[in-house]
């Protein structure tokens, strides 16, 4: 039976691949997509989300969510992050273009705000669903603050975020958690079963130019568009954050969706006790209790992943695209 999920995204490039994976997989029943800020402002992430869904003829409703963090930017003493883009010979290279190279969608997002949707949906559903987050956790953090009992409507949570030995926005923090660490801690405190798919996993499951060639061999929209996005990410990775494997890029968000489809794509998944750093140099860090006698586990954390299985999963899922 297909896993019923709700996606919460900040659609740039890897979110777009994650959305395509969810829509095209026969093992996923995508009930809704909620948007938030992060890679881009929420108006742009919503626009990009609608573009992907309409191109795939998906009727999943889209709910626009929060435009900024819960409390982070109320104070002026938070750690700043380096610019997300790089300029070479006067040309700015971006990991996430403002508009995906797809036609602008004709349909619009729903009138209801994502937070209100969560309160109503999770508070009233008779069948809990899985919540998959590939951006900052602001929408659910606010919803849980408003009505903690909605957790009964969430079967489990899969989060692309965090890192143990990897970081990408500050010395020790991953972007999705760093953008709204308070929301991340609220979600972590909820008592819901949580699986973290962190940078440790996504970097080991990186995709290469050969993987892009394999996707292009499908000769359909999903394969070609995913390859285009991944190739762009490879260029940025090579300039800003080279990975251990040459000419490769992490496609973070799609790995989280693939982990819902088949958890075997992840390796070395451990139950850990974790907290979120909320200040100073630890801001946004996913802090794992590594003591000899740690506190009781409050989540699962994937320390690695299988890049070959990941590549095969995307290939086989995108093969189903008829465009």
N, C-alpha and C positions, 0 to 999 in steps of 0.2 A: 504494500500500500504506500502511496506517495506521502512523503512527509509534508504536512501543512506548515508553511513558514510565512513570516512577515519579515521583509527586508527593511533595514534602516540604513540609508546610504548618504554619502556626500559626493555624488557622481561627478568625478573625473574618470580617468582612463581605466584604472583597475576595477572600480565600481561597475563601470559599463560591462566589463567582461564578466563580473560576478552576476549582474542582472541577466545577461545572456545565458549564463550557465543555469541559473534558476528557472528561467522561462523554458529553455529547451530540454531540460532534464525530465525524463519520464518518472523520476523518483522524487520530484519536488512538485508540490501544489502551492503555487505562489498566491497567497490570499490578498496581499496589499504591499505597497512600497511606500515608506515614509522617508522624507528627505530632511537633511539638516545641513548646517554650515560645516566647513572644514577645509576640504581641498579648494573650495570656492565659496562664494556667498550663497545663501540658500536659494535665492532666485535662480542663479545659474545651475546649481545642482538639481533643482526641480526641473528646469528646462531640459537639461541633459537626460535626466531620468525619463521624462516623457518622450524624448526623441528615440531612445533605445526601445522602450516598450511599444511605441507605435510602429517602429520599423519592423518589429517582430510580430505585429498584429496581436499583442497581448492586451487583454482587457483588465488587467490588474489595476485597481484604483490607486491613485497617487495622492498622498496627503503631505502638504508642505509643513515643515516643522520649525524648530527654533533657529533664529538668526545668529545667536551667539551663546557663549557659555552661561551657566547659571549664575556664578558669582565672580569668576576669575578676573574679569576686567573692571570690576568695581573699585579695585585698588590699583595703585600705580606702581606697586613694588614687586610685580611678578617678573620671573626670568623671561627675557626676550629670546626669540628664536632667530636663526639666520634666515635671510630671504630664501623662499622656496624655489626660486628660479635662477638661472645663470645667463649672463650676457657674454657673447663671444662675437668680436668684430661688429659690435653695435646691434647684434640680433639677439633678442631674448629667447632662450629655450625654456619651455615649460613642461613639467611632468604632466600637468593637467591643463589643457587648453580650455578657455572660457566656454567655448561651444564645441561639442563633438561634431565631427564632419558628417553629420546626418541631417536630413531635412527637418525643419522645425515642425514640431508636432501640431496637429490641428486641435486635438483635445486638450483640455486643461486639467489642472489638479482639482481635487474635490474641495468643496467649500469649507469643510471641517478641518480644523487644525490637527496636526499629528498628535499632539498631547491629548486633546479632547478625544480623538479617535481611540487612542490607547486606553484611556479611562473607560470609555463606553464599550469597546470591543472586549478587552481583557476582563472587564468587570462583569460582563454578561454572557460571555461564551460558555457553552456547555461542554466544549471540547478544547482543552488547552492546546496552543500551537507553539511552535519553536520560533523564537525571536533571534534574528541574525543581524548583527550590527557590523558595518564596515566603515563607520565614521565615528565622530565624537558621540558619546552616550547621552547627550543632553536631553533628547526627547523623552526617553524612558526615565532618566533621572528626575525630571520634572514630574512626570506622571506618577511615579512611585512616591514622590514627596506629597503630591496632592491626595493620592489614594493608595496607600500601601497594600490594601487587600487585593488589588488587581493582579498581584503575583500569582493568584490561584488560576488565572487564565493563561499563564505562561508555562508551557511544558518544560522547556529548558532554554538556555541562552548560549549562543555561539558568538564570540566576539573576536573580530580581527583587531588586535591591539596589543600594546605592551611589548616588553622584551626583557630578557634576563641578561644575556651577554651582548645584546644588540640594541642600538638606538639609532634614531634618524633625524631628530629635530633639536635635541640638546645633547649634552654629554651623556645623559643616561635615560632619556625619555623617547618614547615613540609618539608620533604626532596625534593619533586619535585620542589617546589617554591624556597627553599633555594639553590638548586644546580645552578639555573640561575634566580635570582630575576629580573635582567634587562630585560630578555626575557619575564618574566611574566608581567612586567609593560607595555612593548610594546604591548603585546596581550591585556591587559586590556584597554589600550588607544585606541585600534583600532576602537571602536564604534560598534563592532559586538556584537550581543546578546550572553551573556556568562552565563552559569550555573556552579557554583562551587559545587563540591561534596567533601567536606573537611573531615578531620579526625573526626569532630564532628558527621558527618553522618556515616562514615564507622565504627567508634568504636561502635556506638549504633546498627549497623546492623551486628555485629560480628556473626561468625558461630562457632558452638560447635562440640564436638565429636559426639553428637547425629545427627547433620546435616550430618556429614561425614558418619555415618552408613546409613542414608537415601540415600545418593548419591551412596554408594556402593551397595545398594539394587537394583539399576538399572542394575547391572551386565553388564555394557558396559564400553568402554574405557573412555569416558568423565567422567562418575560418579566415576570410580575407580581412574583415574589420578587426578581429582580435589580433591577427598578425601585425596589422598596421599600428595598432596601439602598443603592442609589446615591443615592436622595433623602435618606436619613439622612446619608450621607457629604457630600452637598452642604451640608446644614445646618451640619455641623461645619466643613467647609472655609470656609464664609462667615464663621464666627465666629473661627476659629483661624488659618487659612492661606488667605486668598482667592487664587484663581488669576487668571491674566490674562484668562480668559474668565468673564464673570459667571455666577453660579448653575451652577457646574460642580464636578466632583470627579474626582480621580485614582482610577482603579480599577486599582491597580498590578498586582496578581497575575494578573488575567485577561489583561492585555497580554502577560505572559510566556508564557502558554499559547498565545495567538493567534500569538505569534512562532514557536512550534514548528510551528503549522499552516501559516502563510504568513509568511515572513520579510519580505515586502513591507510589512507593517504597520509595520515599523521604518524609520527614515530616518537617513541620515548615520551608518552603522555603520562604525567604523574599527578596525583592528588597532592596539592600543596596548600599551605596557608600563605595568603598574600594580602598586602595592603597597598594603597596608592599614596605615593608621596604628594603632599599638598603644599609644600613651601620650599624655598631656597633651592639649592642645587638638586634636591630630590624631587622637585615638582614634576608630577606626571610620571614618575618612575613606578613600574610595577615591582614592588619589593617583596621578594619571596623569602619566607622564613627558612634560613639555611642552618639553623642551630641543630645540635645533636638531638635535642628534644623539642621539636617545633610545636607551635600551637596547632590545634585541630585543623585539618584541611577545610578550606572554604571554597575551593574551585579546582578544576583540572587545567593543566598547562602543558602545551605541546612544545617540547624542546627541540624537535626536528620534524622533518617530513620527507616523503619520497618523491623526488622531482620527476622520476620516470613514470610513476603511477599518476601523478598530477597531470603531466603532459598527455598521457594516454586517455585520461578521463575527459579532458577538454576536447581532444580530438573526437572521441566517440560520442560525446554529447553534442558537439557542434555539427557532427555528421547528420543529425536529424533536421537541420535547418533546410527548408525547401526554397529559400530565397536565393 
